[in-house]
Amino acid sequence: MKRLPQIAVLPDGKRLHLQDGPIDLIIEAKGQAEEVRAAYDAAARRFTGLLDELCEELTTLRQAVDPAQCTLKGVVARRMHAAVAPYASDHFITPMAAVAGSVAEEILGAMLGAAHLDRAYVNNGGDIALHLTDGEHFSVGLMDRPDRHGLMRTMTIDADDAARGIATSGRHGRSFSLGIADAVTVLARTASQADAAATIIANAVDLPVNPKIMRSPANELQPDSDLGPRLVTRDVGPLTESEVEAALRAGALCAQQLFAAGSIEGAALRLLGETLVVGTTGGAAPALHAHHRSAIESAVHA
């Protein structure tokens, strides 16, 4: 018998809340009333038991990915593997780096399989899967850091943009980070791809040998961490302007390479009040619209 998750329509009467263990989703759909109801019913059905599916393969999901083969069975687990596999030859990465985006993507897929919707999103703790039809758009606020609500800018994704996934990673998020970024927000064609790329770029925002950065083995902080004994960032001391810029530039170079390869549609990198934006102001990728630019903030075009 499947464990029943918490399922509730929020007080605004428009959004659906699904929660089971660490998975906490906020969902909103736009369309005919009967279609929205069908979509929400489908989301609840697919969500029920999904955590159990992932837990059945948790040992493998916490292991480094073999880019040449996938032994995972579940559809979400295999999506997680596919999202991180492109990075596995050059980086240590496990499927867990794409779990939030992959779950959001799965629930959105269930909704679209059951109903015709004008617009919909599934927000899994800030990692978002989108559906937009002609004339629709989605505005999202980019946070100064994932663990608080300091809005640093907004961006708009239009129906004719390629991005349908948004993900944020950084040292203040729900998972450990190898880098020092406060927040890296990525746009990609899918939520799972955005999730994996955000992890890689956030890890690249770093000053590897700087004594102002305090690190500890991940498994000392969380014994079952998929990162094992690898050093993760615990705290960052005061950095000079040039140190902040160097760390952001390292991350921006990684993001620019992913953008040029078509792996992402854009990214915003944030560290100690400073930001770098990677993307274009038109064409194939949507703009990350910046407000109140700081001294070192710039757009890096591929």
Secondary structure as a PSIPRED ss2 file (coil, helix, strand):
# PSIPRED VFORMAT (PSIPRED V4.0)

   1 M C   1.000  0.000  0.000
   2 K C   1.000  0.000  0.000
   3 R C   1.000  0.000  0.000
   4 L C   1.000  0.000  0.000
   5 P C   1.000  0.000  0.000
   6 Q E   0.000  0.000  1.000
   7 I E   0.000  0.000  1.000
   8 A E   0.000  0.000  1.000
   9 V E   0.000  0.000  1.000
  10 L C   1.000  0.000  0.000
  11 P C   1.000  0.000  0.000
  12 D C   1.000  0.000  0.000
  13 G C   1.000  0.000  0.000
  14 K C   1.000  0.000  0.000
  15 R E   0.000  0.000  1.000
  16 L E   0.000  0.000  1.000
  17 H E   0.000  0.000  1.000
  18 L E   0.000  0.000  1.000
  19 Q E   0.000  0.000  1.000
  20 D E   0.000  0.000  1.000
  21 G C   1.000  0.000  0.000
  22 P C   1.000  0.000  0.000
  23 I E   0.000  0.000  1.000
  24 D E   0.000  0.000  1.000
  25 L E   0.000  0.000  1.000
  26 I E   0.000  0.000  1.000
  27 I E   0.000  0.000  1.000
  28 E E   0.000  0.000  1.000
  29 A E   0.000  0.000  1.000
  30 K E   0.000  0.000  1.000
  31 G C   1.000  0.000  0.000
  32 Q C   1.000  0.000  0.000
  33 A H   0.000  1.000  0.000
  34 E H   0.000  1.000  0.000
  35 E H   0.000  1.000  0.000
  36 V H   0.000  1.000  0.000
  37 R H   0.000  1.000  0.000
  38 A H   0.000  1.000  0.000
  39 A H   0.000  1.000  0.000
  40 Y H   0.000  1.000  0.000
  41 D H   0.000  1.000  0.000
  42 A H   0.000  1.000  0.000
  43 A H   0.000  1.000  0.000
  44 A H   0.000  1.000  0.000
  45 R H   0.000  1.000  0.000
  46 R H   0.000  1.000  0.000
  47 F H   0.000  1.000  0.000
  48 T C   1.000  0.000  0.000
  49 G C   1.000  0.000  0.000
  50 L H   0.000  1.000  0.000
  51 L H   0.000  1.000  0.000
  52 D H   0.000  1.000  0.000
  53 E H   0.000  1.000  0.000
  54 L H   0.000  1.000  0.000
  55 C H   0.000  1.000  0.000
  56 E H   0.000  1.000  0.000
  57 E C   1.000  0.000  0.000
  58 L H   0.000  1.000  0.000
  59 T H   0.000  1.000  0.000
  60 T H   0.000  1.000  0.000
  61 L H   0.000  1.000  0.000
  62 R C   1.000  0.000  0.000
  63 Q C   1.000  0.000  0.000
  64 A C   1.000  0.000  0.000
  65 V C   1.000  0.000  0.000
  66 D C   1.000  0.000  0.000
  67 P C   1.000  0.000  0.000
  68 A C   1.000  0.000  0.000
  69 Q C   1.000  0.000  0.000
  70 C C   1.000  0.000  0.000
  71 T C   1.000  0.000  0.000
  72 L C   1.000  0.000  0.000
  73 K C   1.000  0.000  0.000
  74 G C   1.000  0.000  0.000
  75 V H   0.000  1.000  0.000
  76 V H   0.000  1.000  0.000
  77 A H   0.000  1.000  0.000
  78 R H   0.000  1.000  0.000
  79 R H   0.000  1.000  0.000
  80 M H   0.000  1.000  0.000
  81 H H   0.000  1.000  0.000
  82 A H   0.000  1.000  0.000
  83 A H   0.000  1.000  0.000
  84 V H   0.000  1.000  0.000
  85 A H   0.000  1.000  0.000
  86 P H   0.000  1.000  0.000
  87 Y H   0.000  1.000  0.000
  88 A C   1.000  0.000  0.000
  89 S C   1.000  0.000  0.000
  90 D C   1.000  0.000  0.000
  91 H C   1.000  0.000  0.000
  92 F C   1.000  0.000  0.000
  93 I C   1.000  0.000  0.000
  94 T C   1.000  0.000  0.000
  95 P H   0.000  1.000  0.000
  96 M H   0.000  1.000  0.000
  97 A H   0.000  1.000  0.000
  98 A H   0.000  1.000  0.000
  99 V H   0.000  1.000  0.000
 100 A H   0.000  1.000  0.000
 101 G H   0.000  1.000  0.000
 102 S H   0.000  1.000  0.000
 103 V H   0.000  1.000  0.000
 104 A H   0.000  1.000  0.000
 105 E H   0.000  1.000  0.000
 106 E H   0.000  1.000  0.000
 107 I H   0.000  1.000  0.000
 108 L H   0.000  1.000  0.000
 109 G H   0.000  1.000  0.000
 110 A H   0.000  1.000  0.000
 111 M H   0.000  1.000  0.000
 112 L H   0.000  1.000  0.000
 113 G H   0.000  1.000  0.000
 114 A H   0.000  1.000  0.000
 115 A C   1.000  0.000  0.000
 116 H C   1.000  0.000  0.000
 117 L C   1.000  0.000  0.000
 118 D C   1.000  0.000  0.000
 119 R E   0.000  0.000  1.000
 120 A E   0.000  0.000  1.000
 121 Y E   0.000  0.000  1.000
 122 V E   0.000  0.000  1.000
 123 N E   0.000  0.000  1.000
 124 N E   0.000  0.000  1.000
 125 G C   1.000  0.000  0.000
 126 G C   1.000  0.000  0.000
 127 D E   0.000  0.000  1.000
 128 I E   0.000  0.000  1.000
 129 A E   0.000  0.000  1.000
 130 L E   0.000  0.000  1.000
 131 H E   0.000  0.000  1.000
 132 L E   0.000  0.000  1.000
 133 T C   1.000  0.000  0.000
 134 D C   1.000  0.000  0.000
 135 G C   1.000  0.000  0.000
 136 E C   1.000  0.000  0.000
 137 H E   0.000  0.000  1.000
 138 F E   0.000  0.000  1.000
 139 S E   0.000  0.000  1.000
 140 V E   0.000  0.000  1.000
 141 G E   0.000  0.000  1.000
 142 L E   0.000  0.000  1.000
 143 M E   0.000  0.000  1.000
 144 D C   1.000  0.000  0.000
 145 R C   1.000  0.000  0.000
 146 P C   1.000  0.000  0.000
 147 D C   1.000  0.000  0.000
 148 R C   1.000  0.000  0.000
 149 H C   1.000  0.000  0.000
 150 G C   1.000  0.000  0.000
 151 L E   0.000  0.000  1.000
 152 M E   0.000  0.000  1.000
 153 R E   0.000  0.000  1.000
 154 T E   0.000  0.000  1.000
 155 M E   0.000  0.000  1.000
 156 T E   0.000  0.000  1.000
 157 I E   0.000  0.000  1.000
 158 D E   0.000  0.000  1.000
 159 A C   1.000  0.000  0.000
 160 D C   1.000  0.000  0.000
 161 D C   1.000  0.000  0.000
 162 A C   1.000  0.000  0.000
 163 A C   1.000  0.000  0.000
 164 R C   1.000  0.000  0.000
 165 G E   0.000  0.000  1.000
 166 I E   0.000  0.000  1.000
 167 A E   0.000  0.000  1.000
 168 T E   0.000  0.000  1.000
 169 S E   0.000  0.000  1.000
 170 G C   1.000  0.000  0.000
 171 R C   1.000  0.000  0.000
 172 H C   1.000  0.000  0.000
 173 G C   1.000  0.000  0.000
 174 R C   1.000  0.000  0.000
 175 S C   1.000  0.000  0.000
 176 F C   1.000  0.000  0.000
 177 S C   1.000  0.000  0.000
 178 L C   1.000  0.000  0.000
 179 G C   1.000  0.000  0.000
 180 I C   1.000  0.000  0.000
 181 A C   1.000  0.000  0.000
 182 D C   1.000  0.000  0.000
 183 A E   0.000  0.000  1.000
 184 V E   0.000  0.000  1.000
 185 T E   0.000  0.000  1.000
 186 V E   0.000  0.000  1.000
 187 L E   0.000  0.000  1.000
 188 A E   0.000  0.000  1.000
 189 R C   1.000  0.000  0.000
 190 T C   1.000  0.000  0.000
 191 A H   0.000  1.000  0.000
 192 S H   0.000  1.000  0.000
 193 Q H   0.000  1.000  0.000
 194 A H   0.000  1.000  0.000
 195 D H   0.000  1.000  0.000
 196 A H   0.000  1.000  0.000
 197 A H   0.000  1.000  0.000
 198 A H   0.000  1.000  0.000
 199 T H   0.000  1.000  0.000
 200 I H   0.000  1.000  0.000
 201 I H   0.000  1.000  0.000
 202 A H   0.000  1.000  0.000
 203 N H   0.000  1.000  0.000
 204 A H   0.000  1.000  0.000
 205 V C   1.000  0.000  0.000
 206 D C   1.000  0.000  0.000
 207 L C   1.000  0.000  0.000
 208 P C   1.000  0.000  0.000
 209 V C   1.000  0.000  0.000
 210 N C   1.000  0.000  0.000
 211 P C   1.000  0.000  0.000
 212 K C   1.000  0.000  0.000
 213 I E   0.000  0.000  1.000
 214 M E   0.000  0.000  1.000
 215 R E   0.000  0.000  1.000
 216 S E   0.000  0.000  1.000
 217 P E   0.000  0.000  1.000
 218 A H   0.000  1.000  0.000
 219 N H   0.000  1.000  0.000
 220 E H   0.000  1.000  0.000
 221 L H   0.000  1.000  0.000
 222 Q C   1.000  0.000  0.000
 223 P C   1.000  0.000  0.000
 224 D C   1.000  0.000  0.000
 225 S C   1.000  0.000  0.000
 226 D C   1.000  0.000  0.000
 227 L C   1.000  0.000  0.000
 228 G C   1.000  0.000  0.000
 229 P C   1.000  0.000  0.000
 230 R C   1.000  0.000  0.000
 231 L E   0.000  0.000  1.000
 232 V E   0.000  0.000  1.000
 233 T E   0.000  0.000  1.000
 234 R E   0.000  0.000  1.000
 235 D E   0.000  0.000  1.000
 236 V E   0.000  0.000  1.000
 237 G C   1.000  0.000  0.000
 238 P C   1.000  0.000  0.000
 239 L C   1.000  0.000  0.000
 240 T C   1.000  0.000  0.000
 241 E H   0.000  1.000  0.000
 242 S H   0.000  1.000  0.000
 243 E H   0.000  1.000  0.000
 244 V H   0.000  1.000  0.000
 245 E H   0.000  1.000  0.000
 246 A H   0.000  1.000  0.000
 247 A H   0.000  1.000  0.000
 248 L H   0.000  1.000  0.000
 249 R H   0.000  1.000  0.000
 250 A H   0.000  1.000  0.000
 251 G H   0.000  1.000  0.000
 252 A H   0.000  1.000  0.000
 253 L H   0.000  1.000  0.000
 254 C H   0.000  1.000  0.000
 255 A H   0.000  1.000  0.000
 256 Q H   0.000  1.000  0.000
 257 Q H   0.000  1.000  0.000
 258 L H   0.000  1.000  0.000
 259 F H   0.000  1.000  0.000
 260 A H   0.000  1.000  0.000
 261 A C   1.000  0.000  0.000
 262 G C   1.000  0.000  0.000
 263 S C   1.000  0.000  0.000
 264 I C   1.000  0.000  0.000
 265 E C   1.000  0.000  0.000
 266 G E   0.000  0.000  1.000
 267 A E   0.000  0.000  1.000
 268 A E   0.000  0.000  1.000
 269 L E   0.000  0.000  1.000
 270 R E   0.000  0.000  1.000
 271 L E   0.000  0.000  1.000
 272 L C   1.000  0.000  0.000
 273 G C   1.000  0.000  0.000
 274 E E   0.000  0.000  1.000
 275 T E   0.000  0.000  1.000
 276 L E   0.000  0.000  1.000
 277 V E   0.000  0.000  1.000
 278 V E   0.000  0.000  1.000
 279 G C   1.000  0.000  0.000
 280 T C   1.000  0.000  0.000
 281 T C   1.000  0.000  0.000
 282 G C   1.000  0.000  0.000
 283 G C   1.000  0.000  0.000
 284 A C   1.000  0.000  0.000
 285 A C   1.000  0.000  0.000
 286 P C   1.000  0.000  0.000
 287 A C   1.000  0.000  0.000
 288 L C   1.000  0.000  0.000
 289 H C   1.000  0.000  0.000
 290 A C   1.000  0.000  0.000
 291 H C   1.000  0.000  0.000
 292 H C   1.000  0.000  0.000
 293 R C   1.000  0.000  0.000
 294 S C   1.000  0.000  0.000
 295 A C   1.000  0.000  0.000
 296 I C   1.000  0.000  0.000
 297 E C   1.000  0.000  0.000
 298 S C   1.000  0.000  0.000
 299 A E   0.000  0.000  1.000
 300 V E   0.000  0.000  1.000
 301 H C   1.000  0.000  0.000
 302 A C   1.000  0.000  0.000
